[in-house]
Amino acid sequence: GFCLDFLGKAADNMHRPTLSAACLLSLIVGAACFTAPPASLSLAPGLLRSRLASATSRQTAARSLASPATGPVMQMWNWVPEAAARQQRDPARLAPLKPLPENIIIRMASKKAEEPYTNIMQKANPGDFGPDMTAVVDLAKEVGEKGPGDIFGMLFMDQGWRSYLVAEDTNTGEVVACAQLSRIQVGGYVYLTDDLQIKSLYVKEGYRRYGIANHLIHNLLGRLKVTERAWAFCEKDTDPFFLFFSSGFVGINWSEAGMVFPGVLWLFLWPFHAQRLKFSNTIYFAAEGRGGADAFNPAG
């Protein structure tokens, strides 16, 4: 709908004697929304060919090592597989590194809620105020040191309880870790369909170094098809940085991330730019989905 609306306006304007600024903008945005598979884009002439021609010898060598598997349709070229080949990433590292302790289970957050609710928002969306989401909020406050503004965003701006996985200690019934697979918003109701973001990853003190975070990540990747991709934004040389690196993700910087998406689309990917403005040493980690052809993300 986003693409067709702009293209429709462009078609109307083409009947006028002059090409208006609105028409020009419509054509540019419409081109950015073109979603031909990367395999065909890699053979197309024009802009992509000139960009490939300007690649360094290291990139060319990496390209020869990268698999030809197609990636998300909104991506300009297979830069992530090329970076994976250049970094000699071992795909086996995307699997969990160690088995979970017997008392820990990974499951989807539950909608179960305790009644009665008096707040109108709680009545409208009880799943985001049930015991599991209450535990997620507590982890965000205690482990992530999130403030009221961040908590508000989690409850009212994100995708809600369906986007979370939690780790439960069956001995105590306590939720001891969580992680979220969320959409990457372009603006308003416009978002990327095949590129998602892993965030809100928290593990309670006393339950770390058991591979729980690694299992949460692996299970979230299981919600995505191999033609879809998960991203994670981490400051360099921090615990999350080493976690995603050891989990088999490919790490690229901001300028390299800009080579993944079409130019006009990249301008509107404000989550990538906001992260860089906040933390200039951010590394953008990416990994392909690990689910089958019927993989399903319940958060949409």
C-alpha positions in Angstrom: 0.0 0.0 0.0 2.8 2.4 0.9 4.5 1.8 -2.5 1.4 1.7 -4.6 0.1 5.0 -3.2 3.2 6.8 -4.2 3.3 5.2 -7.6 -0.3 6.1 -8.2 0.4 9.7 -7.5 3.4 9.6 -9.8 1.2 8.2 -12.6 -1.4 11.0 -12.2 1.3 13.7 -12.3 2.8 12.3 -15.5 -0.1 13.7 -17.5 0.8 17.3 -16.5 3.1 19.4 -18.7 5.8 19.6 -16.0 7.2 17.0 -13.6 6.4 18.3 -10.1 8.5 17.8 -7.1 5.9 15.5 -5.6 6.1 13.3 -8.7 9.8 13.1 -8.6 9.7 12.2 -4.9 7.1 9.5 -5.7 9.3 8.0 -8.3 12.3 7.9 -6.0 10.4 6.3 -3.1 8.7 3.9 -5.5 12.0 2.7 -6.7 13.2 2.2 -3.2 10.2 -0.1 -2.6 11.0 -2.3 -5.6 11.5 -5.7 -4.1 13.1 -7.9 -6.7 15.0 -10.8 -5.2 18.7 -10.1 -4.5 19.7 -12.9 -6.9 18.3 -11.0 -9.9 19.6 -7.7 -8.6 23.1 -9.1 -8.6 22.9 -9.5 -12.3 21.2 -6.2 -13.1 23.1 -3.4 -14.9 23.4 0.2 -13.8 23.8 1.3 -10.2 24.5 -2.1 -8.7 27.1 -2.9 -11.4 28.9 0.4 -10.7 28.9 -0.3 -7.0 30.3 -3.8 -7.5 32.9 -2.5 -9.8 34.2 -0.1 -7.1 34.4 -2.9 -4.5 37.8 -3.6 -3.1 39.7 -6.8 -3.8 38.9 -8.1 -0.3 35.2 -7.7 -1.0 35.6 -9.4 -4.4 37.3 -12.3 -2.7 34.6 -12.5 -0.1 32.0 -12.5 -2.8 33.5 -15.5 -4.4 33.3 -17.4 -1.0 29.8 -16.3 -0.1 26.9 -18.6 -0.8 24.4 -17.5 -3.6 21.4 -17.9 -1.2 19.0 -15.1 -1.5 18.3 -12.8 1.5 15.6 -10.4 2.5 13.9 -8.8 -0.6 14.3 -5.2 0.6 18.1 -5.5 0.6 20.2 -4.2 -2.2 22.8 -6.9 -2.4 24.2 -9.8 -0.4 26.6 -7.8 1.6 25.9 -9.7 4.8 26.9 -13.1 3.3 30.0 -11.4 1.8 30.9 -10.1 5.2 30.3 -13.5 6.8 32.7 -15.1 4.2 35.3 -12.4 4.8 35.1 -12.9 8.5 35.2 -16.7 8.0 32.1 -17.1 10.1 31.3 -20.7 11.1 27.6 -21.2 10.5 27.6 -24.0 13.1 28.1 -21.3 15.8 24.5 -20.2 15.2 23.4 -23.3 17.1 23.4 -23.2 20.9 26.9 -23.6 22.3 25.9 -25.7 25.3 22.8 -27.5 26.6 20.5 -25.7 29.0 20.5 -26.6 32.7 17.7 -29.1 33.4 15.7 -26.7 35.5 15.6 -24.0 32.7 13.0 -23.9 29.9 12.6 -21.4 27.1 9.0 -20.6 26.2 6.9 -17.9 24.7 5.6 -15.2 27.0 2.1 -16.0 28.2 -1.0 -13.8 27.9 -2.3 -15.1 31.2 -3.4 -12.1 33.3 -4.4 -11.7 36.9 -7.9 -10.1 37.4 -9.4 -7.7 38.2 -7.9 -4.8 36.3 -9.0 -1.3 36.9 -6.8 0.6 34.4 -8.4 1.0 30.9 -5.2 0.1 29.1 -4.9 -3.1 31.2 -8.4 -4.1 30.3 -7.7 -3.4 26.6 -4.5 -5.4 26.4 -4.2 -7.7 29.4 -1.3 -9.8 27.9 1.1 -6.9 28.4 0.2 -6.7 32.1 0.2 -10.4 32.9 2.8 -12.1 35.2 5.3 -12.8 32.4 5.4 -9.2 31.1 5.6 -7.9 34.7 8.7 -10.1 35.1 10.1 -8.7 31.8 9.6 -5.2 33.0 11.3 -6.0 36.3 14.3 -7.5 34.3 14.4 -4.4 32.2 14.6 -2.2 35.3 17.0 -4.3 37.3 19.3 -5.7 34.6 18.9 -3.2 31.8 18.6 -0.2 34.2 15.7 1.1 32.0 13.8 4.2 33.1 10.1 5.1 32.9 10.4 6.4 29.3 11.9 3.1 28.2 9.3 1.0 30.0 6.5 3.1 28.4 8.0 2.3 25.0 8.2 -1.4 25.8 4.6 -1.6 26.8 2.9 0.8 24.4 5.2 1.3 21.4 6.6 -2.2 20.8 4.8 -5.3 19.6 3.8 -6.6 23.0 3.9 -10.0 24.8 3.8 -12.1 21.6 7.3 -10.8 20.6 9.0 -12.1 23.7 10.5 -15.3 24.8 11.2 -16.0 28.4 13.4 -18.4 30.3 11.8 -19.9 33.4 13.4 -21.7 36.3 11.1 -24.7 36.8 12.3 -25.1 40.4 11.0 -21.8 41.5 8.6 -20.8 38.7 10.5 -17.5 38.3 11.2 -15.8 34.9 15.0 -15.3 34.9 15.6 -14.1 31.4 13.9 -12.7 28.3 14.5 -11.6 24.7 12.4 -9.9 22.1 12.1 -10.2 18.3 10.7 -6.9 17.1 9.9 -5.1 13.8 12.3 -2.4 12.5 10.1 0.6 12.0 10.7 3.0 9.1 8.0 5.4 10.2 4.4 5.1 11.6 2.9 1.8 10.4 5.7 1.3 7.8 8.2 -1.4 8.7 10.6 -3.9 7.1 9.0 -7.3 6.5 12.1 -9.5 6.3 14.5 -7.7 8.6 13.8 -7.8 12.3 15.7 -6.8 15.5 16.6 -8.7 18.6 16.4 -6.5 21.7 15.3 -6.5 25.3 17.7 -9.3 26.1 18.2 -9.6 29.8 19.5 -12.4 32.1 19.1 -12.2 35.8 22.3 -12.1 38.0 23.0 -15.7 39.2 21.8 -17.3 35.9 24.5 -16.0 33.6 27.2 -18.1 32.0 24.8 -21.0 31.5 24.1 -20.3 27.8 20.6 -19.0 28.5 21.0 -15.9 26.4 22.4 -18.0 23.5 19.4 -20.3 23.6 17.0 -17.3 23.6 18.7 -16.0 20.5 18.7 -19.4 18.8 14.9 -19.8 19.5 14.2 -16.3 18.2 16.1 -17.1 15.0 13.8 -20.2 14.7 10.9 -17.8 14.2 12.4 -16.6 10.9 12.8 -18.2 7.6 16.3 -18.5 6.0 15.3 -15.6 3.6 14.7 -13.4 6.6 17.3 -11.7 8.8 17.7 -10.7 12.5 19.7 -7.6 13.6 21.1 -6.7 16.9 22.8 -3.3 17.8 25.6 -3.5 20.3 28.4 -1.2 21.6 31.8 -2.6 20.7 33.6 -4.7 23.3 30.7 -5.0 25.6 29.0 -8.2 26.9 26.3 -8.1 24.3 28.9 -7.6 21.6 30.8 -10.8 22.6 27.5 -12.7 23.0 26.3 -12.0 19.5 29.8 -12.5 18.0 30.1 -15.9 19.8 26.5 -16.8 18.6 27.7 -16.6 15.0 26.3 -13.2 14.0 28.2 -11.1 11.4 29.3 -7.7 12.8 29.4 -4.7 10.4 29.7 -1.0 11.1 27.3 1.8 10.2 28.7 2.6 6.7 28.7 -1.1 5.8 25.1 -1.4 7.0 24.3 1.4 4.6 25.5 -0.8 1.8 22.9 -3.4 2.6 19.8 -1.4 1.9 18.8 0.8 -1.1 19.9 4.3 -0.7 16.6 6.0 -0.3 15.3 3.3 2.1 18.5 3.6 4.2 17.8 7.3 4.8 14.5 6.4 6.5 15.9 3.6 8.7 16.1 5.8 11.7 16.6 3.0 14.3 20.1 2.4 12.7 20.9 6.1 12.6 19.6 6.8 16.1 21.7 4.1 17.6 24.9 5.5 15.9 24.1 9.0 17.2 23.7 7.6 20.7 26.7 5.2 20.6 29.2 6.0 17.9 31.0 2.6 18.4 27.9 0.6 17.6 28.4 -2.7 15.8 25.4 -3.9 13.7 25.1 -7.7 14.0 23.1 -9.7 11.5 22.2 -13.4 11.1 19.8 -15.3 8.8 16.8 -17.0 10.1 17.1 -20.6 11.3 13.5 -21.7 10.9 12.1 -23.8 8.1 9.8 -22.8 5.2 6.9 -22.8 7.7 8.6 -20.7 10.3 6.2 -18.2 11.9 6.7 -15.1 13.9 3.7 -14.8 16.2 4.3 -11.1 16.7 3.7 -10.5 13.0 
